[in-house]
Amino acid sequence: MASVDSLEDNTAFAEKNEATFPILADPTKDTARAYGVLSAMGFAKRWTFYIDPQGQILKIDKDVNPRSAGENLVANLQALGVPPADGTGSPP
């Protein structure tokens, strides 16, 4: 996950929501700009990029709904043939 918020804001968000994944702090908005997700209002759009180990973008999901993002993420990883990380049949 990446956010244009400060490191402090991202850390507070992660702690409040008990996040179990890293959050990239991009307060300069350079990464958001590079990926084309910076909106005219200065916020990052909620897009999901599926990037392989070689750095190739395999898929971009531009229709992210926070309520179903987890389920959609798993379905997209399965559709892309990403092997499960824990052997349970669910992608990482």
Contact map, one row per residue, 1 for C-alpha under 8 A:
11100000000000000000111100000000000000000000000000000000000000000000000000000000000000000000
11110000000000000000001111000000000000000000000000000000000000000000000000000000000000000000
11111000010000000000001111100000000000000001000000000000000000000000000000000000000000000000
01111100000000000000000011111001000000000011000000000000000000000000000000000000000000000000
00111110110000000000000011100000000000000000000000000000000000000000000000000000000000000000
00011111110000000000000011100000000000000000000000000000000000000000000000000000000000000000
00001111111000000000000111100000000000000000000000000000000000000000000000000000000000000000
00000111111100000000000000000000000000000000000000000000000000000000000000000000000000000000
00001111111110000000000000000000000000000000000000000000000000000000000000000000000000000000
00101111111111000000001110000000000000000000000000000000000000000000000000000000000000000000
00000011111111100000000000000000000000000000000000000000000000000000000000000000000000000000
00000001111111110000000000000000000000000000000000000000000000000000000000000000000000000000
00000000111111111000000000000000000000000000000000000000000000000000000000000000000000000000
00000000011111111111001000000000000000000000000000000000000000000000000000000000000000000000
00000000001111111110000000000000000000000000000000000000000000000000000000000000000000000000
00000000000111111110000000000000000000000000000000000000000000000000000000000000000000000000
00000000000011111110000000000000000000000000000000000000000000000000000000000000000000000000
00000000000001111111000000000000000000000000000000000000000000000000000000000000000000000000
00000000000001111111110000000000000000000000000000000000000000000000000000000000000000000000
00000000000001000111110000000000000000000000000000000000000000000000000000000000000000000000
10000000000000000011111000000000000000000000000000000000000000000000000000000000000000000000
10000000000000000011111100000000000000000000000000000000000000000000000000000000000000000000
11100000010001000000111110000000000000000000000000000000000000000000000000000000000000000000
11100010010000000000011111000000000000000000000000000000000000000000000000000000000000000000
01111110010000000000001111100000000000000000000000000000000000000000000000000000000000000000
01111110000000000000000111111111000000000000000000000000000000000000000000000000000000000000
00111110000000000000000011111000000000000000000000000000000000000000000000000000000000000000
00010000000000000000000001111110000000000000000000000000000000000000000000000000000000000000
00010000000000000000000001111111100001000000000000000000000000000000000000000000000000000000
00000000000000000000000001011111110000000000000000000000000000000000000000000000000000000000
00000000000000000000000001011111111000000000000000000000000000000000000000000000000000000000
00010000000000000000000001001111111111000001000000000000000000000000000000000000000000000000
00000000000000000000000000001111111111000000000000000000000000000000000000000000000000000000
00000000000000000000000000000111111110000000000000000000000000000000000000000000000000000000
00000000000000000000000000000011111111000000000000000000000000000000000000000000000000000000
00000000000000000000000000000001111111000000000000000000000000000000000000000000000000000000
00000000000000000000000000000001111111100001111000000000000000000000000000000000000000000000
00000000000000000000000000001001101111110111100000000000000000000000000000000000000000000000
00000000000000000000000000000000000011111111100000000000000000000000000000000000000000000000
00000000000000000000000000000000000001111110000000000000000000000000000000000000000000000000
00000000000000000000000000000000000000111110000000000000000000000000000000000000000000000000
00000000000000000000000000000000000001111111000000000000000000000000000000000000000000000000
00010000000000000000000000000000000001111111100000000000000000000000000000000000000000000000
00110000000000000000000000000001000011100111110000000000000000000000000000000000000000000000
00000000000000000000000000000000000011100011111000000000000000000000000000000000000000000000
00000000000000000000000000000000000010000001111100000000000001110000000000000000000000000000
00000000000000000000000000000000000010000000111110000000000111110000000000000000000000000000
00000000000000000000000000000000000000000000011111000000000111010000000000000000000000000000
00000000000000000000000000000000000000000000001111100000111110000000000000000000000000000000
00000000000000000000000000000000000000000000000111110000111100000000000000001000000000000000
00000000000000000000000000000000000000000000000011111111111000000000000000000000000000000000
00000000000000000000000000000000000000000000000001111111110000000000000000000000000000000000
00000000000000000000000000000000000000000000000000111111000000000000000000000000000000000000
00000000000000000000000000000000000000000000000000111111000000000000000000000000000000000000
00000000000000000000000000000000000000000000000000111111100000000000000000000000000000000000
00000000000000000000000000000000000000000000000000111111110000000000000000000000000000000000
00000000000000000000000000000000000000000000000011110011111100000000000000000000000000000000
00000000000000000000000000000000000000000000000011110001111100000000000000000001000000000000
00000000000000000000000000000000000000000000000011100000111110000000000000000000000000000000
00000000000000000000000000000000000000000000001111000000111111000000000000000000000000000000
00000000000000000000000000000000000000000000001110000000001111110000000000000000000000000000
00000000000000000000000000000000000000000000011100000000000111110000000000000000000000000000
00000000000000000000000000000000000000000000011000000000000011111000000000000000000000000000
00000000000000000000000000000000000000000000011100000000000011111101100000000000000000000000
00000000000000000000000000000000000000000000000000000000000000111111100000000000000000000000
00000000000000000000000000000000000000000000000000000000000000011111110000000000000000000000
00000000000000000000000000000000000000000000000000000000000000001111110000000000000000000000
00000000000000000000000000000000000000000000000000000000000000011111111100000000000000000000
00000000000000000000000000000000000000000000000000000000000000011111111110000000000000000000
00000000000000000000000000000000000000000000000000000000000000000111111111000000000000000000
00000000000000000000000000000000000000000000000000000000000000000001111111100000000000000000
00000000000000000000000000000000000000000000000000000000000000000001111111110000000000000000
00000000000000000000000000000000000000000000000000000000000000000000111111111000000000000000
00000000000000000000000000000000000000000000000000000000000000000000011111111100000000000111
00000000000000000000000000000000000000000000000000000000000000000000001111111110000000000000
00000000000000000000000000000000000000000000000000000000000000000000000111111111000000000000
00000000000000000000000000000000000000000000000001000000000000000000000011111111110000000010
00000000000000000000000000000000000000000000000000000000000000000000000001111111111000000110
00000000000000000000000000000000000000000000000000000000000000000000000000111111110000000000
00000000000000000000000000000000000000000000000000000000010000000000000000011111110000000000
00000000000000000000000000000000000000000000000000000000000000000000000000001111111000000000
00000000000000000000000000000000000000000000000000000000000000000000000000001111111100000010
00000000000000000000000000000000000000000000000000000000000000000000000000000100111110001110
00000000000000000000000000000000000000000000000000000000000000000000000000000000011111111111
00000000000000000000000000000000000000000000000000000000000000000000000000000000001111110111
00000000000000000000000000000000000000000000000000000000000000000000000000000000000111111111
00000000000000000000000000000000000000000000000000000000000000000000000000000000000111111100
00000000000000000000000000000000000000000000000000000000000000000000000000000000000111111100
00000000000000000000000000000000000000000000000000000000000000000000000000000000001101111110
00000000000000000000000000000000000000000000000000000000000000000000000001000100001111111111
00000000000000000000000000000000000000000000000000000000000000000000000001001100011111001111
00000000000000000000000000000000000000000000000000000000000000000000000001000000000111000111
